[in-house]
């Protein structure tokens, strides 16, 4: 599971002009799932995301977690995070999990993240052409990959 996260002042996902999920201060998550991702990966990354100290304290240092700032998550499925660009000019997405595997894992990720963090988790629309609007805060952008836990 590969996640690109951005600390945001606000973010919203729309599909055909209709809002599907929106947050104020929090973390926007782009979530890419591969076929060998497991529930163990989900548990690990949800704990990591819930305790990641990427929000500024009173002194401007990144010491606060999403709980400390009463923030929210917005999770957007994004198979393109697993693009391979080694050969040619058209990316290959062969590593990305097919929907029959990815959808249940994505739904489990959303449920576990909400339970572990105790924070609201908004979502986009899996498999849809989505537009994501955000105001990046910092900017702070971090990549987390469950295959690279060390």
N, C-alpha and C positions, 0 to 999 in steps of 0.2 A: 504494500500500500504506500503510495507516494502522495504527500500532501504539500501543497504550496499554501502557506498562510500569510495573510496580510493583516496587520493591525489597522483598523479603520475607525474613522469618526462616524461613518455611516456607509451602508451598502444595501443594494436592492437588486433582485433578479426579476426580470420580466420575460414573459413569453407572449409573443404577438400583442405587445402593448399592455398585457395584464400582469400586475404584480403577483409573483408567486411566493416571495419571501423578502423581508426587509428587516434591518437592524439599525440601531444607533451605535454607540460605542461598542466595539467588540472585535471579533476575529472573523475574517472572511476566509473560508477554507475551500480550496480547489482539491478535490479528492479523486485520485486515480487508483483503480483496483486492478490487480492481475489475478490470474486463475489460481495461483498457489497462495494467495492471502488466506489467513485463517482467523478464527475468533481470538486466538492469542495475539495476533497482530493488532486487532481492533482494541482489545483490552489495553495493550501496551501504549498505543498511540493516544487513546482517550485519556489515560492517566497523564501522559506527557502534556497533552494540550490543556488539560485542566489545571495543571500546576506551573505551566510555563510562565516565567516572570518577564513579560515583555511590555508592561505598562509602567509609565513613569510614576515615581513617588513624588512627595512634596519637594524634593531636592533635584528632580529631573532625572533620576537614575532609574533604570529598568529593574524595579524591585517588586512590582505588583503583578498578581495573576488576574485572570478574568473575574474570579470571585471578588477580589479586593476592589475592583472598579464597578462591580455589578453589571458587567458586560454580557453580551450575547454572542452566539455563533451563527454564522450563515454558511451552510455547507452546500457546495455546488459540485455535482458529479462531473468529472472531466477525464475521459479516457485518453485524451491527447497528451496527458502528462507522461505517458509511456511510449511516446513516439520514438522510433529509431530513425536516425537521419544519416547513418554511416554511408549507405550506398545511394547514389542517384539524388534526385531533387524532390521526390515525392516521399513524405514520411510514411513509414510502415507502423501500423498499430497492432501488429500481431500479438504483442505481449499483453495488451489490454484484455481484461476478462470479458467474455460474451455476456449479454444482459441476463441470461438465466443464472449465471454465477454472480455477476456484479450487483444486480438489484437486491437480492437477499443480504449480501454482505454490506452494501451501502445502507440499507434500512437498519440492519443490526448496529452499524457504526453510529447512526443518528440516535438510536435508542440508548446505547451504552454511553455515548458522549453526554447526553442529557442527564442520565442517572449518575455518572461519575462526577460530573462538574456541578450539578445542581443549577445549571444555567440554561436559559432558553436556547433551543436550536431551531433556527429557521432553515428552510431548504429551497432549492430550485426545483426543477422538474426533470427527472431522470430521462435522458435520451432525447430531450427536446433541444431545439435551437434557441438558446437563451441569450439575453443581453444582460450584462452585469455592469451596474454603475456603482462606483465606490469613490470615497474620499480617503485615500491612504493616509495614515497618521504616522509621520516620521520622516520619510517612509520606513516602515519595518516590514520586510518580506523575508520569510524563512522557509527552507525546504526540509521536510522530515520524510525519511524513507524507512519503513519497518524492516527492510532487508539490510539496513546499515545501522543497526542499533548500537554498535560499539563506538 
